[in-house]
Amino acid sequence: GSHSRFMPDLAIIPAAQHISHLPIIFDPSHSTGKREQVIPLARAGIAVGADGLLVDIHPYPERALCDGPQALLFDMFQQLLDEVRAIAEIVKQARRKLALGY
C-alpha cells in the first residue's frame, strides 16, 4: 500500500528548535520506510525548519544488508539535494526578512 510505517510529526521540528540551541536533524528514510516517500518528506522537513537530513542511499538498494526499501538511488539523492537546497534558501530568506522586521 501507499501508507508508511510511521507518520512523522513535523511540528516537533520548530518546537524542538524553540527549546534547544542544537541543530535539528530530520530522518525521512526511517520515518517512511519507502523510497518513494523520502523526497517529499525531506522537502517538508526542510520547509518547517530542519537544519539537516539523515537519508539512506545505496547504489543497489535490493542488495543492501538493511534499509534497502527506503534507500535512495544516487540520482534520486541528487534530486533530493537540488530540491531541498532550493527550499532551504527560501526558508533562509524568509527568516532573514523576519529578523529585519520586513
N, C-alpha and C positions, 0 to 999 in steps of 0.2 A: 503494500500500500504506500500511500504518499505521506503517511504520518511519520513522525520521528520518535525516537525513544524518550527524549526529554524535551521539554519546552522551556528554553531559557527565558528567564525574566530579565529582559534588557533594562528594566527600570532600576535594577540594582547597580548598574554602572554609574550613573550620576549620583545615586545615593551613596555609594562607596567613596566616590571622589569627594563628596561633601564632608566625610568624616576622616579621610586619610590623606596623607601627603604622598603616598606611594602610587606608582603607576598602576593603572587597572588594565589587566590583560584579559581578553575575551577569547574563549576557545569554541569556535563554531563547529569544529570537526567532531569533538566528543559530544557536543550538545545534540547533534542531529544523528550522527552515525550513518549519514547518507551523503555521498559525494555531491549529488545534485542540489543539496540544500546548504552546502557550506558557503558558497559565494554569496547568496542572498543574505544569509545571517551575518556573514562578515561585514557586508555593507551596512547592515542595520547596527551592528555593534559599534562600528566607527562613527556612524551618524549620531548615535546617542552619546558619544564621547569617549569610547575606549581608547586607551593610549597605545594599545598594540594588540596583536592577534597571535594565537597559537594555532597553527594549521598543519595537519598531516599532509605530506606529499610523498609520492613514491613513483619511480619510473614504470613499475609494473605492479600496480596495486593487487592484482589477482595472485601475485607471488609473495606478497607481504606476509611476514610472520604474525603480524597483528594489525588491526585497524585498516585493513585493505579496503573495505566497503566505503569508508569515509575519506580515504586518501585522494587528494587531487593529483591529476597528472601534471606534468611540468607546464604544459600550455595553459591549463586551467589556472595554475598558480600565477602565471604571468597575467592572465586576465584579472584575477583577484587583485593583484598588486596594482595594476593600472586603475581599476575601479575604486579601490579604497583610498589610493593616493589622491584621486580627484575629490572624493568625498571629504577626506581629511583636510584638504586645502580649503574647501568651502566652510567646514566647521571652524577651522583656524581663523578665517577671515571674519566670520560671524562673532566669534569670541573677542577678536580684536576690536571690532566695532562696539560691542557691548562695553568693553573695558574703557573705551574712549568716550562713551556716552552718546553714540550715534543712534 
